[in-house]
Amino acid sequence: MLNEGRDDVVLGIGDDAAILSIPENHHLIQSVDTLVAGVHFPVETTPQDIAYKALAVNLSDMAAMGAEPAWFTLAITLPDDSSAWLDAFSKSLFSLAKKYNVQLIGGDTTNGPLCISITINGFVPAGKALTRNTAQVSDKIYVSGTIGNAALALAAWQGDCLLKDETRSFLNEQLNRPQPQVELGLLLREYASACIDISDGLIADLQHITDNSNVGAAIYFEKIPLSKELKLNLTDEALLLALVLSGGDDYELCFTIPENKQKEFDRVMKEHGISVSCIGEIELRPGVRCFLNNKEIDIQGKGYEHFVD
């Protein structure tokens, strides 16, 4: 599997390791994500969707750090060596890689249960990386896009709710092919005080920001952006709250904006046509609280956790 195109790859695939050139006065940003069949995606998921999501979730990590993605490695474990499966996987992987100008620089292939692990590298000007530990009291809390679509798709797949075919198709697209917010991440370098991508659930991931920053947060459910598909198909309030607040797999960004930058930030978002919503604010009191109709609600689930039944 080959894809080319970056001048900063001195030596790519074909040796024991790659040789890369990092821009002067930049920091290297690195992240790794692993997807396991039956855990992170249904076993019947197509190779095209598996490839797309495996790279997209790593691109989302770059976005959350305000980094420009550059190179990635791929470690893939396969139950068999189906050339048709690998061809479909590769075409989808390289199509997304080309879109974001990232290059595959190495990897490994082994035999076993289906598992894909990607390590991605990018760079950011020194001192400009976005982190989780710098939110301040009175900062406004934002999210990009809409929240809860992927969780509803997964709930339908698990048989927890029924969906019309056209709605299921739309939501499955949200689950299998999340849109990494790379452009937004780059813009946030100048505005955000803290940032994270939403993978384990809105509450759980926002809690990472508040815990690391030694602050708390209040969010308002009515302000959380929801798709019309989600609102039309979920009349069960308890399930709606659970999926939106704790469902995960959105791969949107959750970030904080200082109050004195909010007006300019909102203007820049409109200029770039990027959908963002202010859903609350950072507080001094520890913990994350969610309010519905001016009443604090009990948050039953805190998000996805490995090794928990």
N, C-alpha and C positions, 0 to 999 in steps of 0.2 A: 504494500500500500504506500503510495507516494503522493505528496502534494508539495508544490514548491512556490516560491514567489517572494520571500523575504530576504533582503540584502544583509540583515544582521545575523543570518544563519551561516556561519563560516564553514561548518561541516555538519551535515544532517544525518539522515539514515544511511547505515552501511558500515559504521565503525563501532567500537565498544561503547562510545559515548558521543554526544553532540558537542560542538564548539560554537559558542554564541557570543555575540558582541552586545554589551549593554551600553546604552547612551550615557554620555558623561553627565554627572550631577543628577542621576536618577537612582532610585532604589528598585531592586528586583522584588516583585510580588509573586508568591507561589502558593498554589492551593491544590488539593487533591480531593476527588469525590469518587466513591465506588457505588455502582448500581448492581444489585443482586436480583436475579429473576425470582418472582414470587414475593419479594420484599419491597423493592422500589418500583417495580412494574409488573403487571399481570404476565403470566408465562406465555400467553398467546399474543403478546405485543409484537408487532412487525419489526424486522431488523432495521427498517428505515426509521421508525419511531425511537427504537432503542438507541441507535447511533445519534440521532438528533438530540435526544434528552441528555445523553451522557456528556456530550460536549456543551450543551446549553447550560446545564447546571454549574459547570465550571466557569463558563463565561459570566454567569450571574455572580459568582464569587469575585471575579475581577471587577465587575461593575460596582459591587458593594464596597470595594476598596478604592474606587476611583482610578483604577489602573487600566492602561491600554493593553489588551491581551496580545500576546506575540507568538508563543510556541506551546506545544503540548506533547506529552508522551501518552501512549496507550498500552495498557496491560489488559489483555482479554483472555478469559478462560472459556472454552467452548466444549460442549458435550460431543460434538463431531466436527468434521472439517468440510461441511457443506459449502461448495463453491458458490452456489446460488445465494445462500444466506449471506456469505461474506461479501459478495459483489453488491447486493442490495445495501448492506450495512455501510460499506466503503463509500458508495456513491452519495448516500445521505450525509455521512460524516464530512466528506470533503466539500460538499455543497455548502454546508453551514460554515466550515472552516474558511472557505473562500469569501463568504459574505462578510466575515469579521477579520479577514486578513491574518489568520493564525495558521501556523505551519506545524505539521506533525514531524517531530525530530527523532523519534525512536519509540521503543516499546518492547513488549514480550507477548508471546502467545503460548498458552498451555491448555491441556486437556482436563476437563472437569465440569461441574455444574456451571451454567451460564453466569458470568460475572464480568463486568466491565469497569475498569479503574483508569481514570484519566488524571494526570498531573498537568496543570496548566501554569504557565509563567507569563508575567507581564511586567510592565514598569510604570513608574509614576515619578514625576519630579520630586526631588528630595524635599521632605517636609510637607508634601501635599496629599499623602495617603489618607483615606478615610478610615476611621477606626470606631470601635464600640465604646470607648472609655472616656469620651470627651463631651458628652451631652451636659448641658447646664440648665439649672432651674429657670423656668419661663420660656425655654425653647419650645417651638411648635413642632408637633409630631405629624409627619406626612407619610403617605404611602403612594406608590405609583399604581396605575392601572386599576383593576378591580380585584376583589378578594373573595375566595371561596369557590371558584369555578372548578378547580382541580379536585378539591375535597368532595364536591358534589358528584363529580364523575366517578371518583373512587367509591363513594357510598353506593352509587347505582350499580357499579360493577360487583360490589359485595352483597347486593340484594337488599340494602337498607331503604331504598326508595325506587319508585318507578319513573321513567322519563320517556317522553315521546322520542321517536327515532331521530328527528331533526335536532332536537335539543341534546340528545345523547351524543350525536356526531360533533356538535359545537363544543360541548364540554370535554369530550375525549381529546379534541385538538388542544384544548387548554392544558389538559393533564400531560399529554404525550409530547407536546411541542411548545413549551413555555418560551416566551420572548425575552431573552436576556437584555436588561436595561443598560447596555454599555454606554450609549450616548448620554443618558441621564447621569450615570456614574461619573463620567468625565466632567460634566457641567457642575456636578455637586462639589467638586474640589473647591470651588470659590464660595460656596454657600453653606454647606452642611457642617454641623458640629459633630455628628456621629451618624453611622450608617450600618445597615445589615441587610442581607437579602432574606426574604420570607420563605423558608424551606420547611421548618418544623411546625409552623403555626404563628399567627400574628402575635398572640399573647406571649408565647414562649420566646420568640425572637426579640420582641420589644423588651422582654425581661432581661435578655442578655445585655442590651444597651443600658438599662437602668442599673443592673447589678454591677456592671463594669464601671459605670460612671458614678456610682454611689448616690443615685437619685431615685425618684419614683416617677410614676406617670398616670395621667387620667386620660382615657379616651372615651369617645361618645359613639355608640353603635350607629346612631342615625347618620353620622358623618362618614362612616366607612363606605367606600364606593362598591356597589354591587351591580352585577350585570342583570339585565332584564330577564335573562334565562334563569338565573338563580332566584330572583324575586318571584317569578311566575310559577316556579316548580316547587318551591318550599313554603308551604303554609303552616308547617309544624314549627312553631317559634323556638322550641327547645333544640330541635335539630339544626335550624338555621343558625342560632347562636353558636352551637358547638362547631359546625363546619366553618363558619367565618372566623371565629376567634381561635380555634385550635386545629383546624383541618390541615393546613400546610400544603406544600407542593405548588405554591403560587409562583415563586421565584420573581416576585415583584420586590421593589426596594422599600424598606422602612427607614426613615431618616429624620433627623432633627434639624431645624433651621432657627438660628437666633432671631429674636423678635425684630431687631433692627435691620435684618436682611430680608424679612418676609416679603415686603412689598416689591422689592426689586426681583426677588426670586420668582414670585408669581408672574411678573411681567415676562421674564426670560422664558419661563415654561410655556406661556402662551405664544411667544414668538417662535419657539421651536416645535409647537404642536404636540407637546408631551403632556399626557394626562396625569395629574397628581392631585391629591386631596389632603387637606389638613384635617386630622381626626382627633386632635387633643393637644396636650401640652405636658412638658416635664415639670414635676413638682419636687419639693424637698422630701415629703413623706415617702419612705421606701415602699416598694411594691408597685404592681400594675393594677389599676382599677378601671372597670368599664361601666359606663352608665347608659341606661336605656330609659327614655322618658323621665329624665332627671332623677332616676333611682339607680343606686349601685346594684349590679346584678352579680349573682354567684357564678363564678367561672368554674365550670365543672372539670373541663379538660385543659391541660396546660400545653398540649402539643405532643408531637410524636417523640417517643423515646425508644432507643434500641434496648434490648434485653429486658423489656417490661411486657408481660403478657397482657 
